[in-house]
Amino acid sequence: MIALLLALVQAAAPGSPPVGPPATISPGAALPLGPIGPQALPAKGCAAFLWSAGGDRQLVAMAVADPGMIRLAIGGKTGDYQRSAMAEQGGFGFGGSNEYRGGDVVATLDLQIVTNANLTNGAQVPAGTLRIDRTGQDTLVIPVAGLIGCRG
């Protein structure tokens, strides 16, 4: 309510720029995060395969529990980023919140991990968020969902 009042006051002030709706990304617009292509389950350990939860459902990330890393395609280049922090026990070698770093990229992956009696050697990720922070660039936050698979 207060924010609305402040916006109205600013809009009414002489010489102030017009106030419009916040910027949005139109459906189908190119995002800096792209698909990573087909990925294989590691020979040993667990990996989370995560699809964008939006309309196009692309495989946008694969996170490996040990060694902790995430594979992303940022700006058209696929790269691996090492896990730098993990908080809240999530299960299968992942935290509820996982931070990955490399170069000027910080990726934060928050996962909801749910075990299911119908899945052997893995779990569901019905909801999660992937946040990409890059120096001097806008922050990108996308909803993700997927599966965790384990071997060995």
VENVEN-V870842 format. One record per residue. N is the residue number from 1. SS is DSSP state (helix for helix, strand for strand, loop for the rest). PSI is psi as a letter, one per 30 degrees, with the letter a starting at -180 (NA if undefined). OMEGA is omega in degrees with one decimal (999 if undefined). Layout:
BEGIN
n=N ss=SS psi=PSI omega=OMEGA
n=N ss=SS psi=PSI omega=OMEGA
END
This chain:
BEGIN
n=1 ss=loop psi=e omega=180.0
n=2 ss=helix psi=e omega=179.3
n=3 ss=helix psi=e omega=178.6
n=4 ss=helix psi=e omega=178.9
n=5 ss=helix psi=e omega=178.7
n=6 ss=helix psi=e omega=178.5
n=7 ss=helix psi=e omega=178.4
n=8 ss=helix psi=e omega=178.3
n=9 ss=helix psi=e omega=179.8
n=10 ss=helix psi=e omega=-179.2
n=11 ss=helix psi=e omega=-178.8
n=12 ss=helix psi=f omega=-178.5
n=13 ss=loop psi=k omega=179.3
n=14 ss=loop psi=k omega=177.0
n=15 ss=loop psi=g omega=179.8
n=16 ss=loop psi=k omega=179.9
n=17 ss=loop psi=l omega=179.0
n=18 ss=loop psi=k omega=178.8
n=19 ss=loop psi=k omega=-179.7
n=20 ss=loop psi=a omega=178.4
n=21 ss=loop psi=l omega=178.2
n=22 ss=loop psi=l omega=179.2
n=23 ss=loop psi=k omega=176.6
n=24 ss=loop psi=l omega=176.8
n=25 ss=loop psi=k omega=-178.7
n=26 ss=loop psi=k omega=178.2
n=27 ss=loop psi=k omega=179.2
n=28 ss=loop psi=f omega=179.0
n=29 ss=loop psi=k omega=-179.6
n=30 ss=loop psi=k omega=177.5
n=31 ss=loop psi=l omega=179.1
n=32 ss=loop psi=f omega=179.2
n=33 ss=strand psi=k omega=-177.0
n=34 ss=strand psi=l omega=178.7
n=35 ss=loop psi=k omega=-179.2
n=36 ss=loop psi=f omega=179.7
n=37 ss=loop psi=l omega=-179.4
n=38 ss=loop psi=k omega=180.0
n=39 ss=loop psi=l omega=179.5
n=40 ss=loop psi=k omega=174.1
n=41 ss=loop psi=k omega=178.8
n=42 ss=loop psi=l omega=-179.5
n=43 ss=loop psi=e omega=179.5
n=44 ss=loop psi=k omega=177.7
n=45 ss=strand psi=a omega=-174.2
n=46 ss=strand psi=l omega=175.5
n=47 ss=strand psi=k omega=175.9
n=48 ss=strand psi=k omega=177.9
n=49 ss=strand psi=j omega=-169.9
n=50 ss=strand psi=k omega=178.6
n=51 ss=strand psi=l omega=173.4
n=52 ss=strand psi=k omega=-176.8
n=53 ss=loop psi=g omega=177.2
n=54 ss=loop psi=a omega=-174.9
n=55 ss=loop psi=e omega=-172.5
n=56 ss=loop psi=f omega=175.1
n=57 ss=loop psi=i omega=177.2
n=58 ss=loop psi=k omega=174.9
n=59 ss=strand psi=j omega=-173.7
n=60 ss=strand psi=f omega=-179.0
n=61 ss=strand psi=k omega=168.6
n=62 ss=strand psi=j omega=178.5
n=63 ss=strand psi=k omega=179.2
n=64 ss=strand psi=k omega=-176.7
n=65 ss=loop psi=e omega=-176.7
n=66 ss=loop psi=j omega=3.0
n=67 ss=loop psi=k omega=-176.7
n=68 ss=loop psi=j omega=177.4
n=69 ss=strand psi=l omega=175.0
n=70 ss=strand psi=k omega=177.8
n=71 ss=strand psi=k omega=-178.9
n=72 ss=strand psi=l omega=172.3
n=73 ss=strand psi=j omega=-177.7
n=74 ss=strand psi=k omega=-179.8
n=75 ss=loop psi=h omega=178.2
n=76 ss=loop psi=f omega=-179.6
n=77 ss=strand psi=k omega=178.2
n=78 ss=strand psi=k omega=-179.2
n=79 ss=strand psi=l omega=177.3
n=80 ss=strand psi=k omega=-178.5
n=81 ss=strand psi=k omega=-175.0
n=82 ss=strand psi=k omega=178.1
n=83 ss=strand psi=k omega=-179.6
n=84 ss=strand psi=f omega=179.2
n=85 ss=strand psi=l omega=178.4
n=86 ss=strand psi=k omega=179.4
n=87 ss=strand psi=l omega=178.0
n=88 ss=strand psi=j omega=-179.1
n=89 ss=strand psi=k omega=179.5
n=90 ss=strand psi=e omega=179.9
n=91 ss=strand psi=l omega=177.4
n=92 ss=loop psi=g omega=178.6
n=93 ss=loop psi=g omega=178.7
n=94 ss=strand psi=l omega=171.7
n=95 ss=strand psi=l omega=173.0
n=96 ss=strand psi=e omega=175.3
n=97 ss=strand psi=k omega=-176.4
n=98 ss=strand psi=k omega=178.4
n=99 ss=strand psi=k omega=-179.4
n=100 ss=strand psi=k omega=-178.6
n=101 ss=strand psi=l omega=173.7
n=102 ss=strand psi=k omega=-177.8
n=103 ss=loop psi=b omega=179.5
n=104 ss=loop psi=g omega=-177.0
n=105 ss=strand psi=k omega=168.8
n=106 ss=strand psi=j omega=179.3
n=107 ss=strand psi=k omega=177.9
n=108 ss=strand psi=k omega=-177.7
n=109 ss=strand psi=j omega=176.3
n=110 ss=strand psi=k omega=-173.8
n=111 ss=strand psi=k omega=166.2
n=112 ss=strand psi=j omega=-176.3
n=113 ss=strand psi=k omega=-176.6
n=114 ss=strand psi=k omega=175.3
n=115 ss=loop psi=l omega=-176.7
n=116 ss=loop psi=k omega=-178.1
n=117 ss=loop psi=f omega=-179.9
n=118 ss=loop psi=f omega=179.0
n=119 ss=loop psi=k omega=173.9
n=120 ss=loop psi=k omega=179.1
n=121 ss=loop psi=h omega=177.8
n=122 ss=strand psi=a omega=-178.2
n=123 ss=strand psi=l omega=175.6
n=124 ss=strand psi=l omega=168.3
n=125 ss=strand psi=i omega=-175.9
n=126 ss=strand psi=f omega=-179.0
n=127 ss=strand psi=k omega=176.4
n=128 ss=strand psi=l omega=174.6
n=129 ss=strand psi=k omega=175.3
n=130 ss=strand psi=j omega=-179.3
n=131 ss=strand psi=k omega=179.1
n=132 ss=strand psi=j omega=174.7
n=133 ss=strand psi=k omega=177.3
n=134 ss=strand psi=k omega=-179.1
n=135 ss=loop psi=k omega=176.9
n=136 ss=loop psi=g omega=-178.1
n=137 ss=loop psi=l omega=174.6
n=138 ss=loop psi=l omega=174.1
n=139 ss=loop psi=k omega=178.8
n=140 ss=strand psi=k omega=176.1
n=141 ss=strand psi=k omega=178.7
n=142 ss=strand psi=k omega=173.9
n=143 ss=strand psi=k omega=177.9
n=144 ss=strand psi=l omega=175.5
n=145 ss=strand psi=l omega=178.8
n=146 ss=strand psi=b omega=-176.7
n=147 ss=strand psi=l omega=170.5
n=148 ss=strand psi=k omega=176.2
n=149 ss=strand psi=k omega=-179.1
n=150 ss=strand psi=k omega=178.2
n=151 ss=strand psi=k omega=173.7
n=152 ss=loop psi=NA omega=999
END
